[in-house]
Amino acid sequence: MSFQSIRQEIKDVIDAESDLIQVTYLTNRSTFEGFPACVVTPSESQADYGSTHRDKVTYTYDVKVYYPIKD
């Protein structure tokens, strides 16, 4: 499985399983079409990636949930 297809699978599960999330994105956004919104991105920390002694690669993703907080 490729890096992008795993990220798409995470998005698909969020979309299918959560009635609360209005919109899910695969890239960081400055504007959202609804709230709460999720953004699924690869981890920015290189320390989160690596392979084991059996050559199994670990992919790490961040799932951020955005919701506006009003005063």
N, C-alpha and C positions, 0 to 999 in steps of 0.2 A: 504494500500500500504506500502511496506517495504522501509526502508532507501535506500537500493541498487537499488530497482526498480525505485524509483523517480530519482535517479542520472542517471540511464540508460535512462530514458525518456528525461532528459535534454540533454544528449549526442545525442540521436536520433533526437531531434528537431534541434539542432545545425547542425548536419550532413545533415538533409533534407532541411533546410531552408537557409543555407548559402553557396553560391558558392565561397566565399572568403576564408573560413577556409579549409586548406588542410587536417588536421588530428585532431581528438579529442581523448583525453585520459581520463580515469577514475582514474588514479593515477599520482602522481608527477613523472616527468621524468628528466633525466639529458641529454638525447639526443632526438632529434625529427626527424621524417621521412619526414617532410615538414614544410613549413612556409607559412602563419601564422598557428600556432598550438594553440589549446585550451586544457586546463586541467580543468576538473570538479571534485572538491573535497569537502568534507564536511567542514564546517567552523571549524577552530581550536579554536574558542572562545566559551567557555561554556556559556557566557552571551547571545549568539545568539539563544540558545535553551531554551525552556520552554513550559509550558502548560497554557492555559487560565482557567478561572473559569468554563468553560464548558468542560474541559478535551480535548481540541483540541491541539494536539502537533504541535509545529512549528519546521520545519527542515530548516536549512540555509546552502546554498552551495556557494562556491566560484567558479567563472568561470574566469580563468586567460588566457589571450591571449598573446602568445609569438611571437615575430617577431625580427629577427636580425637587429640591426642598424649598418650600415657600416660607417666608417669615411668619 
